[in-house]
Amino acid sequence: MKDTRQLVEEVTRMVIGELQLRIVVGVSNRHAHLSREDLATLFGLDELTVYRRVRQPSDFAAEQTVSIAGPRGAFPKLRLMGPCRPKTQVELSRTDCIALGIDAPITQSGHLDDAGPIDIEGPRGTIHVEHGVMVAARHIHMGPSHAKAWGLADQDLVQVQFGGERGGVLDNLIIRIKDDWVPEIHLDTDEANALGLRDGEYGKLILP
């Protein structure tokens, strides 16, 4: 029969293991990334201005906002995210796309060949981006050390379990790895609302 010390050590290892699999949730509201060329056209600027830092060290919410319009409607004051990207992209939820009348694919950031069209207006001008609107595929950011510890590689697909009254398990979260990234689950507002999640809550990684 195990003594008290052995039981405490086993329970402690189990608790630590469970905690190590917990990853913070980042609920991603509608936003846009601009190329430097489009930033200059819309704002006459070379760089975006930092409004608020986000969890990923290299990224930030910018002070600048734009208006976007589709065949059925428009959204004013859409927040821009920095730094600038090679190509302009607008990330919306499926509900947002329906409201604007835009058919946009569920895809990864930067995969814009089949992205939907959008008109973007800033204080200095307007642009039309023929392949600009996407619904971001659910994913998890992490650095190489975290991926190694969990036995994961870039582009792996995993499941995550969420608690709470409307909790459940989501499939097909894409592992995305970059040197300076920290572990963070990215869901859009449709996904978060369906599970009753708020920004800053946690999901439990289900390892393959």
C-alpha positions as CSV (number, residue, x, y, z in Angstrom):
1,M,0.0,0.0,0.0
2,K,1.3,3.4,-0.9
3,D,2.2,5.8,1.9
4,T,1.0,9.3,2.2
5,R,4.1,10.8,0.7
6,Q,3.9,8.7,-2.5
7,L,0.2,9.6,-2.9
8,V,1.0,13.3,-2.5
9,E,3.8,13.1,-5.1
10,E,1.5,11.3,-7.6
11,V,-1.3,13.7,-7.2
12,T,1.2,16.6,-7.5
13,R,2.5,15.2,-10.8
14,M,-1.0,14.8,-12.1
15,V,-2.0,18.3,-11.2
16,I,1.2,19.8,-12.7
17,G,0.6,17.8,-15.9
18,E,-2.9,19.1,-16.2
19,L,-1.8,22.7,-15.6
20,Q,1.0,22.4,-18.3
21,L,-1.7,21.5,-20.9
22,R,-3.7,24.6,-20.1
23,I,-3.4,27.3,-22.8
24,V,-4.9,30.8,-22.6
25,V,-7.6,31.8,-25.1
26,G,-7.4,34.8,-27.3
27,V,-10.8,35.8,-28.7
28,S,-10.1,37.5,-32.0
29,N,-12.6,40.2,-33.0
30,R,-12.9,41.4,-36.6
31,H,-9.7,43.2,-37.6
32,A,-7.4,43.9,-40.6
33,H,-3.7,43.8,-41.4
34,L,-2.4,46.3,-44.1
35,S,0.6,46.1,-46.4
36,R,2.9,49.1,-46.2
37,E,1.7,50.3,-49.7
38,D,-1.9,50.2,-48.6
39,L,-1.1,51.9,-45.3
40,A,0.5,54.8,-47.2
41,T,-2.6,55.0,-49.6
42,L,-5.1,54.9,-46.8
43,F,-3.3,57.0,-44.1
44,G,-0.2,58.6,-45.7
45,L,1.9,56.8,-43.1
46,D,5.0,54.5,-43.1
47,E,4.2,52.8,-39.9
48,L,1.2,52.0,-37.7
49,T,1.0,53.5,-34.2
50,V,0.8,51.2,-31.2
51,Y,-2.5,51.5,-29.3
52,R,-2.2,48.3,-27.2
53,R,0.2,45.4,-26.9
54,V,-1.3,41.9,-27.3
55,R,0.0,38.6,-26.0
56,Q,2.3,37.8,-28.9
57,P,5.4,39.9,-28.4
58,S,5.8,41.0,-32.0
59,D,2.1,42.0,-32.6
60,F,0.0,45.0,-31.4
61,A,-3.4,46.6,-31.9
62,A,-2.9,49.9,-33.7
63,E,-4.5,53.3,-33.1
64,Q,-5.6,53.4,-36.7
65,T,-9.0,52.1,-37.8
66,V,-10.6,51.8,-41.2
67,S,-14.1,51.3,-42.6
68,I,-14.8,48.2,-44.7
69,A,-17.8,47.6,-47.0
70,G,-19.3,44.6,-48.9
71,P,-22.3,44.2,-51.1
72,R,-24.8,44.2,-48.2
73,G,-23.3,46.4,-45.5
74,A,-20.3,48.1,-43.9
75,F,-18.4,48.1,-40.6
76,P,-16.9,51.4,-39.4
77,K,-13.9,51.7,-37.2
78,L,-12.4,48.3,-37.9
79,R,-9.2,48.0,-35.8
80,L,-5.9,47.5,-37.6
81,M,-3.3,45.2,-36.2
82,G,0.5,45.7,-36.6
83,P,3.1,45.4,-37.8
84,C,2.4,45.6,-41.5
85,R,2.1,42.4,-43.5
86,P,3.3,41.6,-47.1
87,K,-0.4,41.6,-48.2
88,T,-3.5,43.3,-46.9
89,Q,-6.0,40.9,-45.3
90,V,-9.3,41.4,-43.3
91,E,-10.2,38.7,-40.8
92,L,-13.9,38.3,-40.1
93,S,-16.2,35.8,-38.5
94,R,-18.7,33.9,-40.6
95,T,-21.4,36.0,-39.1
96,D,-19.6,39.2,-40.1
97,C,-19.2,37.8,-43.7
98,I,-23.0,37.1,-43.9
99,A,-23.8,40.7,-42.7
100,L,-21.5,42.2,-45.4
101,G,-22.6,39.8,-48.1
102,I,-19.1,38.4,-48.6
103,D,-18.2,34.7,-49.4
104,A,-14.9,34.2,-47.6
105,P,-13.0,31.0,-47.1
106,I,-11.9,29.5,-43.8
107,T,-8.1,29.5,-44.2
108,Q,-4.8,30.4,-42.5
109,S,-3.4,33.9,-42.3
110,G,-1.7,34.9,-45.6
111,H,-3.4,32.2,-47.7
112,L,-5.4,34.7,-49.7
113,D,-5.7,33.1,-53.2
114,D,-9.4,32.4,-52.7
115,A,-10.1,35.2,-50.2
116,G,-13.2,37.4,-50.7
117,P,-13.3,41.0,-52.1
118,I,-13.5,44.0,-49.8
119,D,-13.5,47.8,-50.1
120,I,-11.4,49.6,-47.4
121,E,-11.6,53.3,-46.6
122,G,-9.1,55.3,-44.6
123,P,-8.8,59.1,-44.0
124,R,-6.6,59.6,-47.1
125,G,-8.2,57.2,-49.6
126,T,-10.0,54.0,-50.5
127,I,-8.8,50.7,-51.9
128,H,-10.4,47.6,-53.3
129,V,-8.8,44.3,-52.4
130,E,-10.0,41.6,-54.6
131,H,-8.6,38.8,-52.5
132,G,-8.6,40.2,-49.0
133,V,-11.3,38.7,-46.7
134,M,-10.8,35.4,-44.8
135,V,-12.3,33.6,-41.8
136,A,-9.3,32.6,-39.8
137,A,-8.9,28.8,-39.3
138,R,-8.8,28.1,-35.5
139,H,-5.2,27.8,-34.4
140,I,-2.7,27.8,-31.6
141,H,0.4,29.9,-31.5
142,M,3.5,28.6,-29.6
143,G,7.2,28.8,-29.6
144,P,9.6,25.9,-30.5
145,S,10.3,25.0,-26.9
146,H,6.6,24.5,-26.1
147,A,6.1,22.5,-29.3
148,K,9.0,20.3,-28.5
149,A,7.8,19.7,-24.9
150,W,4.4,18.7,-26.2
151,G,5.7,16.6,-29.2
152,L,4.1,18.9,-31.8
153,A,5.2,20.3,-35.1
154,D,4.1,23.2,-37.2
155,Q,0.8,22.6,-39.0
156,D,-0.2,19.6,-36.7
157,L,-3.9,19.4,-36.0
158,V,-5.0,19.0,-32.3
159,Q,-8.1,19.0,-30.2
160,V,-8.7,21.4,-27.3
161,Q,-11.2,20.9,-24.5
162,F,-13.1,23.8,-22.9
163,G,-15.0,23.8,-19.6
164,G,-17.9,25.8,-18.4
165,E,-21.7,25.6,-18.9
166,R,-21.4,25.5,-22.7
167,G,-18.0,23.8,-22.9
168,G,-17.0,21.2,-25.4
169,V,-14.1,19.9,-27.5
170,L,-13.0,21.7,-30.7
171,D,-11.2,19.7,-33.4
172,N,-8.7,20.8,-36.1
173,L,-6.8,23.6,-34.3
174,I,-3.7,24.2,-36.4
175,I,-0.3,24.4,-34.5
176,R,1.6,27.4,-35.7
177,I,5.2,27.9,-34.5
178,K,7.4,31.0,-34.4
179,D,10.5,31.7,-32.4
180,D,9.0,34.5,-30.2
181,W,5.5,33.3,-29.9
182,V,3.9,32.2,-26.6
183,P,1.2,29.6,-26.3
184,E,-2.2,31.1,-27.2
185,I,-5.4,29.6,-28.6
186,H,-7.0,31.9,-31.3
187,L,-10.7,31.6,-31.8
188,D,-13.0,34.1,-33.5
189,T,-16.1,35.5,-31.9
190,D,-18.5,32.9,-33.4
191,E,-16.5,30.1,-31.9
192,A,-16.0,31.8,-28.5
193,N,-19.7,32.6,-28.2
194,A,-20.7,29.1,-29.1
195,L,-18.6,27.8,-26.2
196,G,-19.4,30.7,-23.8
197,L,-15.7,31.7,-23.7
198,R,-14.1,35.0,-22.9
199,D,-10.7,36.3,-23.7
200,G,-8.2,35.2,-21.1
201,E,-9.9,31.9,-20.2
202,Y,-8.3,28.6,-20.8
203,G,-8.5,25.5,-22.9
204,K,-6.9,22.1,-22.3
205,L,-4.7,20.8,-25.0
206,I,-5.5,17.2,-25.9
207,L,-2.3,15.6,-27.1
208,P,-2.4,13.1,-30.0
